[in-house]
């Protein structure tokens, strides 16, 4: 079979639905496309859009606008993070593509590139020292039917890829709950409870001609994600009515960039001044866990 048509998709509906293939409406006119029933082709396509199906380093720059939700009313603007994702991709056996991923983010005055050293929490009125973000390295493995992470708090679930117009959309969804290292007993002013809850929904979009191009290893892509998460300890939201009723909500949009020189100038300056180690990711030793590393800097009680 040379293509996955609407009729073929419906005939194979149970298997295809579990594999996260293109949605039916998208495949009606896909006669010229590679056969996504082939697991090798399917894995390459997913890796090509999200990262790369070759041995290369992929950079993604995001603007992440973060808000507070206090359990009622509208979202409250908190700050904007300039976020850089650096992923070293490598083809692996059995149609797998693995990345070693490093991340950093600089909290800036909302909707600007002005880095924050101190920040006044608009819910509590308290002035807080800002803890800028480092994470990784963690591994991400993309295969024909899923994504597996090691060392990360989230493990994405693939959703059906879909062709809309001349674009291919590759969405993922993550939901996690895990013990909070900042326990209410040890960190009453910082802790948001015994558990951390985190939702993250990412979408990658590439032109169909790039996504299906078997000669292309790394498709240019528009990248977005939305996060809803338990209050980070550095926000100082412990012991309040909003502690359990509220969370932070983030909306990020960005794109793969060909080199670090394509980071917008203001954002590049903020990353260089406040998270300079992201530009030396090859020299990292050990694992950086944002929350646990923060807790090492503050006293208990």
Order of alpha helices (4+ residues) and beta strands (2+ residues): alpha-alpha-alpha-alpha-beta-beta-beta-beta-beta-beta-beta-beta-beta-beta-beta-alpha-beta-alpha-beta-alpha-alpha
